[in-house]
Amino acid sequence: MRRILILFCAATILYLSVSYWYLPSSPYAHYSLQNISSPLLHSIGTTNRFFGSISQNFNSIKYWASSRTKLNEHLKKLEQIEDELQQTKIELSTAQKIINQLETLTNFQVPSKFNRATVRVYGSPIGFYDAQLITASPSNIVIKKDDIAISEKGLVGRIVESSNRILRVMLITDMASRVPIKIVETGENGIAVGNGTSTMSLEHLQSREMITNSYKRPPAVGDLLVTSGVGGIFPPDILVGIVAAIKDEEISVKTFVTFHSLEIISILYDHMAS
C-alpha cells in the first residue's frame, strides 16, 4: 500500500510538471520542471561544446605538428636536391672547360726519354695513412723507383717499390704524396697534397707566396689542375683533378681518376735504364 501511494504521488508531480505548470496562464509556470532544468541543461551543453572544442583544437594541433614534420622532410629533400644540382653544375662546368680545352689537354705526348708499359692492377690496399696499388711487373722491361703511373683519365701516382714480380704504386692521394701542379685557367703553380682520402689539398700557391700577385684571379671552383713538370718526376700537362671546394684558406681537389675501380694502368719508364 505504501509503495502504491509513493508511485501515485510521483505520477501526480510528473503530471503537474509536464501539463499544468507548462501552461502560459499557470501562476506556477516559473516553477515548471522545464524552467528549473533549463540552466542545468544549458550548462551541460556548454560543457559539452567546450570539451568538443578542446578535442577539435587538439586535432588541429596534431594536424599542424604532422604538417610541420612533413614540411621539414620536404625541406631536407629540397636541400639534398639543391646540393646534387650544385654538384651537377660543377661537373657540367668542368665538362665544358674540358671540351673547350680538349685539344690542349689531349695533346699530351710521352717525352722522348720515356716509353709506356701497360700493366694490370691486382691489389689496392687503400687506407687512411697510405693509398697504394700493386701491379704485376712487366717482363723484359726495367721499371725503377719514381717512374710514374697514369691512366686514361689522368695521373695515378709513382712507383715506390719495384721487383721482378710486383710493382707498388703510391697514389697521388697518399698522405706522403706531393704533386707539383699548374692551374690551367690562370697558369699559377702550386702543390697538390694527398691526405689519405679520395680528395687532395691545394697548397703552396705562387700567388700566396709572392709579394706581388701578377695573376688574373685567385683559384675558383671548377678550375682544372695538370702537372707542371716542376721537380722533374712528373711530366707536364697530365690531368690531375679539379678544384672542388674552397673554404676559408683550404682548397679541396677532386681527382679525375677513380682509384678503387682501376683495373689497368700505364707505367712511363726510362727504356735506357739498366
Secondary structure as UniProt FT lines:
FT   HELIX           2..18
FT   HELIX           20..22
FT   TURN            24..25
FT   TURN            27..28
FT   HELIX           29..31
FT   HELIX           33..100
FT   HELIX           102..105
FT   TURN            112..113
FT   STRAND          115..123
FT   STRAND          131..136
FT   TURN            139..140
FT   TURN            145..146
FT   STRAND          148..151
FT   TURN            152..153
FT   STRAND          154..162
FT   STRAND          166..171
FT   TURN            172..173
FT   TURN            175..176
FT   STRAND          178..183
FT   TURN            184..186
FT   STRAND          189..194
FT   STRAND          199..203
FT   HELIX           206..209
FT   TURN            221..222
FT   STRAND          224..227
FT   TURN            230..231
FT   TURN            236..237
FT   STRAND          239..247
FT   TURN            248..249
FT   STRAND          250..255
FT   HELIX           259..261
FT   STRAND          264..269
FT   TURN            271..272
//
